[in-house]
Amino acid sequence: MLELINVNKAYAGRQVLANLSHMLRSGEYVAIMGESGVGKSTLLNLIAGLDAPDSGDIRVNGVAISQLNDDAATRLRREQFGFVFQAFHVLPHLTVHQNIALPLLLNDRSTDRVEQMLANVGLQGRGEHFPRELSGGELQRVAIARALIHRPALVLADEPTGNLDPDTAHDILQLMRSEIKANGATGILVTHSHVAAGTADIVLNLTKNGLFQAQPEHRR
């Protein structure tokens, strides 16, 4: 489903990713760990097509993202990708319900699933509230619900439980896993938490020398 082929990326003369290659199949859910600054978030942005590698290819179902024009890349992200970013990117002028429903509306699909997703992330009854009325942890749950609502083929999550208490984090991680598995999606979780990483099938360590499989320290 997802293939990284000799991906290189540098910023301000500093090599962040060098000759990175890896393949993920549909249905695989992996956690990526590594030291701060090693390039985990950069890698997610490249996979999402929000940034371009200096060289190498990133292929989704055999299609190189860098070879798509803007319209085709936007359509691919809208239809097949779900994102959870550290900064949330929740739209302030939309209600919670509208934020979560956005991927469905953009894909001309029914919004019937929104109320169930609100309940799944512990925000039932908050659909008509605006982001300014929510805490940081609640905003993170909105972002997670929005990423999963349209059952994307590829879920990308950058520290999705960083603002959540342990009990809520556990519930959200289980929800992400169950959604990814139920939909046969590919999931990538970037995290510093060994507990969070333990919910994935495979843990990969990102180093300056590439991605290497590690044994997770915790399973749930």
Secondary structure, DSSP 4 states (H G I P E B T S, - for coil): -EEEEEEEEEETTEEEEEEEEEEE-TT-EEEEE--TTSSHHHHHHHHHTSS--SEEEEEETTEEGGGS-HHHHHHHHHHHEEEE-TT----TTS-HHHHHHHHHHHTT---TTHHHHHHHTT-TT-TTS-GGGS-HHHHHHHHHHHHHTT--SEEEEESTTTTS-HHHHHHHHHHHHHHHHHTT-EEEEE-S-HHHHTTSSEEEEEETTEEEEE--S---
